[in-house]
Amino acid sequence: MLDRRLIEEMRNTAGASDLEGAQAAAAVYERMLSMKEGQSMTVQFEPGEDFSIKCVPGGYDIG
């Protein structure tokens, strides 16, 4: 499980970066932070790499 504070820090770091893909990552982290407990989403950073993310008490489960 990833805790919410870590995702907030990752969003802030990615949002301040000029590296390729950083803004897209920041947008994903922002979507995660806006999820309500019990909600889930699927994210694809690279073709064939799908991640299921579920908001749980205290953070996020990644599968």
Secondary structure, 3 states (H helix, E strand, C coil): CEEHHHHHHHHHHHHCCCCCCHHHHHHHHHHHHHCCCCCEEEEEEECCEEEEEEEECCEEEEC
